[in-house]
C-alpha cells in the first residue's frame, strides 16, 4: 500500500501587480488559509525579477495591470514552469474572443460580435457600418482585452454615433472591440458569479450592474452589491456546462483549473446566459462566502501541488 503523496515544495507565490491590490479584504484571507494546510505563501509582483521557477506553484491572483501589456504578461506566464491557471488557459481567456468559441460549442452566451481594427465601424456623423450588426436595443461596446468594466460603455440604440466614436477610439489603441446587446436582467437582479476550485463548486455571489444606464433608461432594481447568494440549480447546471465545454475546447480536465468564475445572467426568456468566464485573475468573493471558502481554495492549491509532485 502506498503512503501519502509527498509535497516536497510547499512554497506558493500569489502573483499581484505593482499597486499591491492584495491588501483588499478578499485576498488578505489567502496566506493564512494556505498556512493552515502547511503551505508557505507570499505575495510577489509579477513583473519583478525573482526566481519564479523555485516556487512549487505560482498562482495568478491580482495581476490587474496586464491589460495594456498583454504580450509582455503572456510571455512572463509562459516562462513560469508551475503556473495556475496554466499559461495556455491564460492566453485563451484574456481575449474575449473566447466567447465566440463557446457560442460555436452550443452554449447559451450573450450574442457577441468582434470588430477588429481596420474593419469599418462607420462614421461619427452617420453611425452606420456594413460590417457591424448594431443591436436595435440597448447595447455595450467594450475592448476584447480588458479587466472588469474598464473600457466598456453602455449605449441606447439612438446613440450609435457615440458608439462608433468609442469603437474607433478602441481601434486607435490597436484593440479589437466587442459589440453585445445589453442584458436588462442585470439591472433587475445582477450577475450571478459561480465559483469553482479545482473544478468543484465552492460558492456564489451576485454582482450588481457595473455600467451606468445610458440616457434616462434602465432604472436599477438591485443594489450594486456584491453580496452572497446560493445560485439556483439551473444557474449551477449552466456553470457546470461552461466548465465542461471549456475543458474540452482546451484539451484539459476541469480539475486542472485551479479556480474558475462563471458569470451568468438570465436572458429575456429567463434561461441562464453566459456573460463572461474568468480563468485568469478574477475576484473570488472570499469575503462574501462562508468562512470555509478560503480553506477550500487552499485545499485545491495543495491538491495541485501534490498532482505536480506525482
C-alpha positions as CSV (number, residue, x, y, z in Angstrom):
1,X,0.0,0.0,0.0
2,X,1.4,3.4,-1.0
3,X,1.8,6.1,1.6
4,X,0.6,9.7,1.4
5,X,1.8,11.8,-1.5
6,X,4.8,13.9,-0.6
7,X,4.6,17.6,-1.5
8,X,8.3,18.5,-1.5
9,X,8.0,22.2,-2.4
10,X,5.4,23.9,-0.4
11,X,6.2,27.5,-1.4
12,X,3.3,29.2,-3.1
13,X,3.6,32.6,-4.7
14,X,0.5,34.7,-5.1
15,X,1.1,36.9,-8.1
16,X,-0.1,40.5,-7.9
17,X,0.6,43.8,-9.6
18,X,2.8,46.7,-8.6
19,X,0.0,48.7,-6.9
20,X,-0.5,45.7,-4.5
21,X,-4.2,45.1,-4.6
22,X,-3.8,42.1,-2.4
23,X,-4.3,44.4,0.5
24,X,-8.1,44.1,-0.1
25,X,-10.2,42.1,2.3
26,X,-10.8,39.2,-0.2
27,X,-7.2,38.5,-0.9
28,X,-5.9,39.1,2.6
29,X,-7.5,35.9,3.7
30,X,-5.4,33.6,1.5
31,X,-2.0,33.4,3.1
32,X,-3.4,32.3,6.5
33,X,-5.7,29.7,4.8
34,X,-2.8,28.3,2.9
35,X,-0.6,28.3,6.1
36,X,-3.3,26.2,7.9
37,X,-2.5,23.4,5.3
38,X,1.2,23.7,5.8
39,X,1.9,25.8,2.7
40,X,4.3,28.8,2.7
41,X,2.5,31.6,0.9
42,X,3.7,35.1,0.0
43,X,2.8,37.8,-2.5
44,X,5.0,38.7,-5.4
45,X,4.7,41.3,-8.2
46,X,4.6,39.5,-11.5
47,X,6.8,41.8,-13.5
48,X,9.6,42.0,-10.9
49,X,12.7,39.8,-11.3
50,X,12.7,36.8,-8.9
51,X,13.3,33.1,-9.1
52,X,9.8,32.1,-10.1
53,X,10.9,28.6,-11.1
54,X,11.8,27.8,-7.5
55,X,8.2,28.1,-6.3
56,X,6.1,24.9,-6.0
57,X,3.2,26.9,-7.6
58,X,2.7,30.4,-8.8
59,X,-1.0,31.4,-8.5
60,X,-2.3,34.3,-10.6
61,X,-4.4,36.5,-8.3
62,X,-4.5,40.3,-8.7
63,X,-2.4,40.9,-11.8
64,X,-4.9,43.5,-12.9
65,X,-2.4,45.8,-14.8
66,X,-1.8,43.3,-17.6
67,X,-4.5,44.6,-20.0
68,X,-2.3,47.2,-21.6
69,X,0.7,44.9,-21.6
70,X,-0.8,41.6,-22.6
71,X,2.0,40.4,-24.8
72,X,4.5,41.0,-22.0
73,X,2.3,39.3,-19.5
74,X,1.7,36.3,-21.6
75,X,5.5,36.0,-22.2
76,X,6.0,36.0,-18.5
77,X,3.3,33.4,-17.9
78,X,4.9,31.1,-20.4
79,X,8.2,31.5,-18.6
80,X,6.8,30.3,-15.2
81,X,7.1,26.4,-15.0
82,X,4.4,26.0,-12.4
83,X,1.6,28.5,-13.1
84,X,-2.1,28.3,-12.1
85,X,-4.1,28.7,-14.1
86,X,-1.7,27.4,-17.0
87,X,-0.3,29.9,-19.5
88,X,-2.3,28.3,-22.3
89,X,-5.5,28.9,-20.5
90,X,-4.5,32.5,-19.7
91,X,-3.7,33.2,-23.4
92,X,-7.2,31.9,-24.4
93,X,-9.1,33.6,-21.6
94,X,-7.5,37.1,-21.7
95,X,-9.1,37.8,-25.1
96,X,-12.9,37.8,-25.0
97,X,-13.0,36.2,-28.5
98,X,-13.3,33.0,-26.5
99,X,-17.0,33.8,-26.2
100,X,-17.4,33.1,-29.9
101,X,-15.8,29.7,-29.4
102,X,-18.2,28.9,-26.6
103,X,-21.1,30.0,-28.8
104,X,-19.9,27.7,-31.5
105,X,-19.8,24.9,-28.9
106,X,-23.5,25.4,-28.5
107,X,-23.5,27.1,-25.1
108,X,-26.0,29.9,-24.3
109,X,-23.8,33.0,-24.5
110,X,-24.8,36.7,-24.8
111,X,-24.6,37.4,-28.5
112,X,-21.1,38.8,-29.3
113,X,-19.7,40.4,-32.4
114,X,-16.0,41.1,-32.7
115,X,-14.9,44.1,-34.7
116,X,-11.1,44.1,-35.4
117,X,-9.0,47.2,-36.0
118,X,-9.2,48.0,-39.7
119,X,-12.8,46.9,-40.1
120,X,-15.1,49.8,-40.9
121,X,-17.3,50.9,-38.0
122,X,-19.0,53.8,-39.7
123,X,-18.5,57.5,-39.1
124,X,-19.4,59.6,-36.1
125,X,-21.8,61.5,-38.4
126,X,-23.9,58.7,-39.6
127,X,-23.2,55.9,-37.1
128,X,-23.6,53.2,-39.7
129,X,-21.4,50.4,-40.8
130,X,-22.0,47.5,-43.2
131,X,-19.6,45.3,-41.2
132,X,-21.2,45.8,-37.8
133,X,-24.6,44.4,-36.9
134,X,-25.6,47.1,-34.4
135,X,-28.3,45.8,-32.0
136,X,-31.7,47.5,-32.2
137,X,-31.8,47.7,-28.4
138,X,-29.5,49.0,-25.7
139,X,-26.0,47.6,-26.2
140,X,-22.4,47.6,-25.0
141,X,-19.1,48.3,-26.7
142,X,-16.0,47.1,-24.9
143,X,-12.4,46.0,-25.6
144,X,-11.8,42.4,-26.3
145,X,-8.9,42.6,-23.8
146,X,-9.8,44.2,-20.6
147,X,-10.4,43.5,-16.9
148,X,-13.6,44.4,-15.1
149,X,-15.7,47.1,-16.8
150,X,-12.7,49.2,-18.0
151,X,-13.3,50.5,-21.5
152,X,-16.9,49.2,-21.5
153,X,-19.7,51.7,-22.3
154,X,-23.4,51.2,-22.5
155,X,-25.4,52.9,-25.3
156,X,-29.0,53.4,-26.3
157,X,-29.9,52.4,-29.9
158,X,-30.1,56.1,-30.9
159,X,-26.6,56.7,-29.6
160,X,-25.0,54.8,-32.4
161,X,-22.8,57.7,-33.4
162,X,-21.3,57.9,-29.9
163,X,-20.8,54.1,-30.0
164,X,-19.0,54.4,-33.3
165,X,-16.7,57.0,-31.8
166,X,-15.9,54.8,-28.8
167,X,-15.3,51.8,-31.1
168,X,-13.0,53.8,-33.3
169,X,-11.1,55.0,-30.2
170,X,-10.5,51.4,-29.2
171,X,-9.3,50.7,-32.7
172,X,-6.9,53.6,-32.5
173,X,-5.3,51.9,-29.5
174,X,-4.9,48.7,-31.6
175,X,-7.6,46.9,-29.6
176,X,-10.4,44.8,-31.1
177,X,-13.9,45.7,-29.9
178,X,-16.9,43.6,-28.8
179,X,-20.5,44.7,-29.6
180,X,-23.1,43.0,-27.4
181,X,-26.8,43.6,-26.7
182,X,-27.2,44.7,-23.1
183,X,-29.0,42.2,-20.9
184,X,-31.7,44.1,-18.9
185,X,-31.8,41.3,-16.3
186,X,-28.5,42.7,-15.0
187,X,-30.4,45.8,-13.8
188,X,-33.2,43.8,-12.2
189,X,-31.2,41.0,-10.5
190,X,-27.5,41.5,-11.2
191,X,-25.0,38.9,-12.5
192,X,-24.5,35.7,-10.6
193,X,-20.9,34.6,-10.2
194,X,-20.4,30.9,-9.7
195,X,-17.0,30.0,-8.3
196,X,-15.2,26.7,-8.6
197,X,-11.9,25.4,-7.2
198,X,-10.2,22.5,-8.9
199,X,-13.3,22.0,-11.0
200,X,-15.5,21.7,-7.9
201,X,-18.3,24.1,-7.0
202,X,-17.4,26.3,-4.0
203,X,-19.8,29.3,-3.7
204,X,-21.7,32.0,-5.4
205,X,-22.3,35.8,-5.2
206,X,-24.2,38.5,-7.0
207,X,-22.6,41.5,-8.7
208,X,-24.8,44.5,-9.4
209,X,-24.7,46.5,-12.6
210,X,-21.2,47.7,-13.4
211,X,-22.3,50.0,-16.2
212,X,-24.4,53.1,-15.6
213,X,-27.6,53.3,-17.5
214,X,-27.4,55.1,-20.9
215,X,-29.5,58.2,-21.1
216,X,-32.6,58.1,-18.9
217,X,-33.2,54.3,-19.3
218,X,-32.6,51.4,-17.1
219,X,-33.7,52.2,-13.6
220,X,-31.9,49.8,-11.3
221,X,-33.9,47.2,-9.4
222,X,-31.0,45.9,-7.4
223,X,-28.3,47.2,-5.1
224,X,-24.9,47.2,-6.8
225,X,-23.6,44.7,-4.3
226,X,-21.8,42.4,-4.3
227,X,-23.5,40.1,-1.9
228,X,-23.5,36.3,-1.2
229,X,-26.1,34.0,-2.9
230,X,-26.8,30.4,-3.3
231,X,-27.2,30.1,-7.1
232,X,-30.4,28.5,-8.4
233,X,-30.0,24.9,-9.7
234,X,-30.3,26.0,-13.3
235,X,-27.5,28.5,-12.9
236,X,-25.3,25.9,-11.3
237,X,-26.0,23.5,-14.2
238,X,-25.2,26.2,-16.8
239,X,-21.9,27.0,-15.0
240,X,-21.0,23.3,-14.9
241,X,-21.8,23.0,-18.7
242,X,-19.5,26.0,-19.3
243,X,-16.6,24.3,-17.5
244,X,-17.1,21.0,-19.3
245,X,-17.2,22.7,-22.7
246,X,-14.2,24.9,-21.9
247,X,-12.1,21.9,-20.8
248,X,-13.0,20.1,-24.0
249,X,-12.0,23.1,-26.1
250,X,-8.7,23.5,-24.3
251,X,-7.9,19.8,-24.1
252,X,-7.6,19.7,-20.3
253,X,-9.6,18.2,-17.5
254,X,-11.7,20.7,-15.5
255,X,-9.7,19.8,-12.4
256,X,-6.7,21.4,-14.0
257,X,-8.4,24.7,-13.5
258,X,-7.3,25.7,-10.0
259,X,-10.0,28.4,-10.0
260,X,-12.9,29.5,-12.3
261,X,-15.6,32.1,-12.0
262,X,-18.6,31.7,-14.3
263,X,-20.6,35.0,-14.7
264,X,-24.2,34.3,-15.6
265,X,-27.4,36.4,-16.2
266,X,-30.9,35.4,-17.2
267,X,-31.8,36.1,-20.8
268,X,-35.2,37.5,-21.9
269,X,-36.7,34.0,-21.7
270,X,-35.4,33.6,-18.2
271,X,-32.9,31.0,-19.1
272,X,-29.2,31.3,-17.9
273,X,-26.8,33.0,-20.3
274,X,-23.0,33.3,-20.0
275,X,-21.7,36.8,-19.8
276,X,-18.0,36.0,-19.1
277,X,-15.8,33.2,-18.0
278,X,-13.0,34.3,-15.7
279,X,-10.0,32.0,-15.6
280,X,-7.1,34.4,-15.2
281,X,-7.3,36.8,-12.2
282,X,-10.9,37.1,-11.0
283,X,-12.2,38.4,-7.8
284,X,-13.4,35.2,-6.0
285,X,-15.6,36.7,-3.3
286,X,-14.0,35.1,-0.3
287,X,-15.2,37.9,2.0
288,X,-18.8,37.2,0.9
289,X,-18.8,33.4,1.2
290,X,-18.8,31.2,4.2
291,X,-15.5,31.2,6.2
292,X,-14.5,27.8,4.8
293,X,-14.2,29.2,1.2
294,X,-10.6,30.2,1.6
295,X,-9.8,26.8,3.0
296,X,-11.5,25.1,0.0
297,X,-9.2,27.2,-2.2
298,X,-6.2,26.2,-0.1
299,X,-7.1,22.6,-0.4
300,X,-7.3,22.9,-4.2
301,X,-3.8,24.5,-4.1
302,X,-2.4,21.7,-2.1
303,X,-4.1,19.1,-4.4
304,X,-2.4,20.9,-7.4
305,X,1.0,20.8,-5.7
306,X,0.5,17.0,-5.0
307,X,-0.5,16.4,-8.6
308,X,2.6,18.1,-9.8
309,X,4.8,16.0,-7.4
310,X,3.5,12.7,-8.7
